[in-house]
């Protein structure tokens, strides 16, 4: 709209601000349905993440307990390969 220019008359600046504020005021609550749909989809995605985590932990409970020592040994072995002597 030209409000970022440094050299502009005060009258033009007031008119452009008024035009911008009128537009924002008339369209103030016209996007509520879109926002509710977006929040609902984000909530479903969050439920999906937690559901997948619970399902994985419940199905691999024994493997996580048994493999934790192996993972620590393996990661320390990989680290020892990367560190120069």
N, CA and C atoms as an extended XYZ file, in Angstrom:
255
Properties=species:S:1:pos:R:3:atomname:S:1:resname:S:1:resid:I:1 pbc="F F F"
N         0.807       -1.196        0.000 N   UNK     1
C         0.000        0.000        0.000 CA  UNK     1
C         0.845        1.252        0.000 C   UNK     1
N         2.139        1.079        0.134 N   UNK     2
C         2.997        2.245        0.090 CA  UNK     2
C         3.260        2.859        1.443 C   UNK     2
N         2.865        2.199        2.528 N   UNK     3
C         3.110        2.769        3.854 CA  UNK     3
C         4.547        2.567        4.315 C   UNK     3
N         5.295        1.737        3.619 N   UNK     4
C         6.671        1.514        4.011 CA  UNK     4
C         7.626        2.550        3.427 C   UNK     4
N         7.125        3.413        2.582 N   UNK     5
C         7.961        4.476        2.011 CA  UNK     5
C         8.176        5.573        3.047 C   UNK     5
N         9.353        6.132        3.048 N   UNK     6
C         9.655        7.177        4.008 CA  UNK     6
C         9.065        8.526        3.632 C   UNK     6
N         9.009        8.794        2.343 N   UNK     7
C         8.523       10.096        1.883 CA  UNK     7
C         7.096        9.929        1.373 C   UNK     7
N         6.150       10.293        2.214 N   UNK     8
C         4.733       10.234        1.868 CA  UNK     8
C         4.032       11.314        2.674 C   UNK     8
N         3.055       11.954        2.091 N   UNK     9
C         2.372       13.034        2.811 CA  UNK     9
C         1.501       12.448        3.922 C   UNK     9
N         1.301       13.248        4.950 N   UNK    10
C         0.505       12.792        6.094 CA  UNK    10
C        -0.934       12.496        5.676 C   UNK    10
N        -1.475       13.254        4.741 N   UNK    11
C        -2.840       13.033        4.279 CA  UNK    11
C        -2.960       11.672        3.584 C   UNK    11
N        -1.998       11.342        2.711 N   UNK    12
C        -2.009       10.036        2.045 CA  UNK    12
C        -1.832        8.909        3.050 C   UNK    12
N        -0.964        9.138        4.031 N   UNK    13
C        -0.730        8.121        5.053 CA  UNK    13
C        -2.001        7.851        5.855 C   UNK    13
N        -2.722        8.898        6.232 N   UNK    14
C        -3.969        8.724        6.982 CA  UNK    14
C        -5.011        8.005        6.146 C   UNK    14
N        -5.116        8.364        4.855 N   UNK    15
C        -6.096        7.718        3.986 CA  UNK    15
C        -5.795        6.233        3.799 C   UNK    15
N        -4.533        5.886        3.621 N   UNK    16
C        -4.157        4.483        3.440 CA  UNK    16
C        -4.344        3.686        4.725 C   UNK    16
N        -4.028        4.279        5.875 N   UNK    17
C        -4.268        3.600        7.147 CA  UNK    17
C        -5.747        3.376        7.374 C   UNK    17
N        -6.565        4.368        7.032 N   UNK    18
C        -8.015        4.229        7.187 CA  UNK    18
C        -8.542        3.133        6.268 C   UNK    18
N        -8.053        3.074        5.038 N   UNK    19
C        -8.473        2.040        4.108 CA  UNK    19
C        -8.087        0.656        4.613 C   UNK    19
N        -6.882        0.521        5.138 N   UNK    20
C        -6.420       -0.750        5.672 CA  UNK    20
C        -7.218       -1.163        6.903 C   UNK    20
N        -7.476       -0.240        7.808 N   UNK    21
C        -8.252       -0.553        9.012 CA  UNK    21
C        -9.698       -0.885        8.678 C   UNK    21
N       -10.280       -0.210        7.704 N   UNK    22
C       -11.641       -0.545        7.284 CA  UNK    22
C       -11.714       -1.964        6.721 C   UNK    22
N       -10.707       -2.332        5.921 N   UNK    23
C       -10.676       -3.683        5.363 CA  UNK    23
C       -10.557       -4.725        6.470 C   UNK    23
N        -9.647       -4.490        7.413 N   UNK    24
C        -9.472       -5.437        8.510 CA  UNK    24
C       -10.715       -5.524        9.384 C   UNK    24
N       -11.375       -4.422        9.610 N   UNK    25
C       -12.573       -4.428       10.450 CA  UNK    25
C       -13.735       -5.145        9.778 C   UNK    25
N       -13.907       -4.968        8.473 N   UNK    26
C       -15.021       -5.633        7.782 CA  UNK    26
C       -14.781       -7.133        7.656 C   UNK    26
N       -13.530       -7.583        7.594 N   UNK    27
C       -13.219       -9.010        7.446 CA  UNK    27
C       -12.715       -9.629        8.746 C   UNK    27
N       -13.122       -9.041        9.866 N   UNK    28
C       -12.579       -9.444       11.157 CA  UNK    28
C       -12.901      -10.893       11.503 C   UNK    28
N       -14.128      -11.329       11.363 N   UNK    29
C       -14.519      -12.666       11.789 CA  UNK    29
C       -14.930      -13.542       10.616 C   UNK    29
N       -14.369      -13.272        9.462 N   UNK    30
C       -14.774      -14.053        8.290 CA  UNK    30
C       -13.962      -15.330        8.106 C   UNK    30
N       -12.918      -15.522        8.893 N   UNK    31
C       -12.069      -16.701        8.739 CA  UNK    31
C       -12.162      -17.645        9.934 C   UNK    31
N       -13.179      -17.530       10.737 N   UNK    32
C       -13.293      -18.371       11.928 CA  UNK    32
C       -13.482      -19.834       11.582 C   UNK    32
N       -14.294      -20.147       10.581 N   UNK    33
C       -14.541      -21.537       10.218 CA  UNK    33
C       -13.247      -22.200        9.761 C   UNK    33
N       -12.472      -21.498        8.950 N   UNK    34
C       -11.193      -22.039        8.499 CA  UNK    34
C       -10.269      -22.290        9.694 C   UNK    34
N       -10.233      -21.379       10.629 N   UNK    35
C        -9.366      -21.532       11.801 CA  UNK    35
C        -9.795      -22.716       12.659 C   UNK    35
N       -11.096      -22.908       12.826 N   UNK    36
C       -11.580      -24.058       13.604 CA  UNK    36
C       -11.247      -25.369       12.918 C   UNK    36
N       -11.385      -25.422       11.600 N   UNK    37
C       -11.026      -26.643       10.864 CA  UNK    37
C        -9.537      -26.940       11.006 C   UNK    37
N        -8.709      -25.912       10.915 N   UNK    38
C        -7.265      -26.086       11.041 CA  UNK    38
C        -6.904      -26.598       12.438 C   UNK    38
N        -7.472      -26.012       13.475 N   UNK    39
C        -7.184      -26.456       14.839 CA  UNK    39
C        -7.659      -27.886       15.072 C   UNK    39
N        -8.789      -28.238       14.486 N   UNK    40
C        -9.290      -29.608       14.619 CA  UNK    40
C        -8.327      -30.596       13.961 C   UNK    40
N        -7.815      -30.258       12.781 N   UNK    41
C        -6.855      -31.136       12.110 CA  UNK    41
C        -5.554      -31.256       12.905 C   UNK    41
N        -5.104      -30.162       13.492 N   UNK    42
C        -3.898      -30.219       14.318 CA  UNK    42
C        -4.127      -31.078       15.557 C   UNK    42
N        -5.302      -31.000       16.137 N   UNK    43
C        -5.638      -31.828       17.295 CA  UNK    43
C        -5.663      -33.298       16.913 C   UNK    43
N        -6.222      -33.624       15.746 N   UNK    44
C        -6.222      -35.007       15.272 CA  UNK    44
C        -4.802      -35.514       15.039 C   UNK    44
N        -3.936      -34.674       14.519 N   UNK    45
C        -2.548      -35.067       14.303 CA  UNK    45
C        -1.851      -35.344       15.637 C   UNK    45
N        -2.137      -34.535       16.646 N   UNK    46
C        -1.554      -34.754       17.970 CA  UNK    46
C        -2.037      -36.066       18.576 C   UNK    46
N        -3.315      -36.345       18.435 N   UNK    47
C        -3.859      -37.621       18.916 CA  UNK    47
C        -3.204      -38.780       18.176 C   UNK    47
N        -2.975      -38.619       16.882 N   UNK    48
C        -2.331      -39.659       16.092 CA  UNK    48
C        -0.913      -39.926       16.581 C   UNK    48
N        -0.170      -38.877       16.901 N   UNK    49
C         1.196      -39.043       17.392 CA  UNK    49
C         1.207      -39.804       18.713 C   UNK    49
N         0.364      -39.395       19.644 N   UNK    50
C         0.313      -40.080       20.934 CA  UNK    50
C        -0.184      -41.513       20.791 C   UNK    50
N        -1.159      -41.729       19.916 N   UNK    51
C        -1.658      -43.088       19.693 CA  UNK    51
C        -0.599      -43.995       19.121 C   UNK    51
N         0.179      -43.499       18.168 N   UNK    52
C         1.257      -44.311       17.599 CA  UNK    52
C         2.333      -44.615       18.628 C   UNK    52
N         2.658      -43.646       19.469 N   UNK    53
C         3.671      -43.875       20.503 CA  UNK    53
C         3.203      -44.921       21.503 C   UNK    53
N         1.960      -44.824       21.926 N   UNK    54
C         1.425      -45.804       22.882 CA  UNK    54
C         1.383      -47.188       22.257 C   UNK    54
N         0.973      -47.261       21.010 N   UNK    55
C         0.894      -48.552       20.326 CA  UNK    55
C         2.275      -49.174       20.162 C   UNK    55
N         3.266      -48.369       19.816 N   UNK    56
C         4.614      -48.914       19.658 CA  UNK    56
C         5.194      -49.362       20.990 C   UNK    56
N         5.031      -48.551       22.027 N   UNK    57
C         5.591      -48.926       23.321 CA  UNK    57
C         4.899      -50.150       23.905 C   UNK    57
N         3.610      -50.292       23.657 N   UNK    58
C         2.930      -51.461       24.197 CA  UNK    58
C         3.274      -52.729       23.418 C   UNK    58
N         3.501      -52.606       22.115 N   UNK    59
C         3.802      -53.809       21.339 CA  UNK    59
C         5.269      -54.221       21.428 C   UNK    59
N         6.169      -53.281       21.680 N   UNK    60
C         7.598      -53.590       21.768 CA  UNK    60
C         8.141      -53.423       23.176 C   UNK    60
N         7.306      -53.599       24.181 N   UNK    61
C         7.733      -53.354       25.559 CA  UNK    61
C         8.919      -54.241       25.943 C   UNK    61
N         8.871      -55.512       25.603 N   UNK    62
C         9.942      -56.436       25.972 CA  UNK    62
C        11.218      -56.099       25.201 C   UNK    62
N        11.085      -55.783       23.935 N   UNK    63
C        12.260      -55.477       23.126 CA  UNK    63
C        12.965      -54.220       23.605 C   UNK    63
N        12.230      -53.221       24.054 N   UNK    64
C        12.866      -52.005       24.543 CA  UNK    64
C        13.662      -52.281       25.809 C   UNK    64
N        13.131      -53.122       26.679 N   UNK    65
C        13.849      -53.420       27.917 CA  UNK    65
C        15.097      -54.246       27.639 C   UNK    65
N        15.009      -55.214       26.738 N   UNK    66
C        16.143      -56.083       26.466 CA  UNK    66
C        17.201      -55.403       25.615 C   UNK    66
N        16.782      -54.533       24.725 N   UNK    67
C        17.752      -53.980       23.792 CA  UNK    67
C        18.415      -52.701       24.296 C   UNK    67
N        18.032      -52.199       25.447 N   UNK    68
C        18.622      -50.940       25.910 CA  UNK    68
C        20.106      -51.102       26.212 C   UNK    68
N        20.503      -52.235       26.803 N   UNK    69
C        21.919      -52.460       27.071 CA  UNK    69
C        22.695      -52.610       25.773 C   UNK    69
N        22.083      -53.305       24.811 N   UNK    70
C        22.741      -53.462       23.511 CA  UNK    70
C        22.898      -52.121       22.817 C   UNK    70
N        21.898      -51.263       22.910 N   UNK    71
C        21.969      -49.957       22.259 CA  UNK    71
C        23.064      -49.099       22.869 C   UNK    71
N        23.228      -49.167       24.182 N   UNK    72
C        24.275      -48.388       24.841 CA  UNK    72
C        25.646      -48.883       24.400 C   UNK    72
N        25.827      -50.208       24.343 N   UNK    73
C        27.110      -50.755       23.911 CA  UNK    73
C        27.390      -50.400       22.455 C   UNK    73
N        26.390      -50.519       21.609 N   UNK    74
C        26.572      -50.243       20.186 CA  UNK    74
C        26.879      -48.767       19.948 C   UNK    74
N        26.162      -47.875       20.642 N   UNK    75
C        26.413      -46.451       20.440 CA  UNK    75
C        27.793      -46.058       20.957 C   UNK    75
N        28.244      -46.656       22.046 N   UNK    76
C        29.589      -46.350       22.533 CA  UNK    76
C        30.637      -46.908       21.587 C   UNK    76
N        30.363      -48.049       20.945 N   UNK    77
C        31.295      -48.604       19.970 CA  UNK    77
C        31.384      -47.704       18.740 C   UNK    77
N        30.244      -47.207       18.257 N   UNK    78
C        30.231      -46.292       17.113 CA  UNK    78
C        30.976      -45.012       17.458 C   UNK    78
N        30.753      -44.508       18.657 N   UNK    79
C        31.444      -43.284       19.091 CA  UNK    79
C        32.947      -43.501       19.153 C   UNK    79
N        33.371      -44.689       19.605 N   UNK    80
C        34.812      -44.952       19.692 CA  UNK    80
C        35.439      -45.021       18.295 C   UNK    80
N        34.652      -45.401       17.285 N   UNK    81
C        35.181      -45.417       15.926 CA  UNK    81
C        35.349      -44.004       15.369 C   UNK    81
N        34.494      -43.091       15.806 N   UNK    82
C        34.526      -41.732       15.263 CA  UNK    82
C        35.558      -40.854       15.945 C   UNK    82
N        35.886      -41.131       17.192 N   UNK    83
C        36.828      -40.297       17.927 CA  UNK    83
C        38.247      -40.670       17.515 C   UNK    83
N        39.042      -39.688       17.101 N   UNK    84
C        40.445      -40.007       16.734 CA  UNK    84
C        41.270      -40.342       17.970 C   UNK    84
N        42.226      -41.195       17.795 N   UNK    85
C        43.069      -41.636       18.910 CA  UNK    85
C        44.171      -40.674       19.196 C   UNK    85
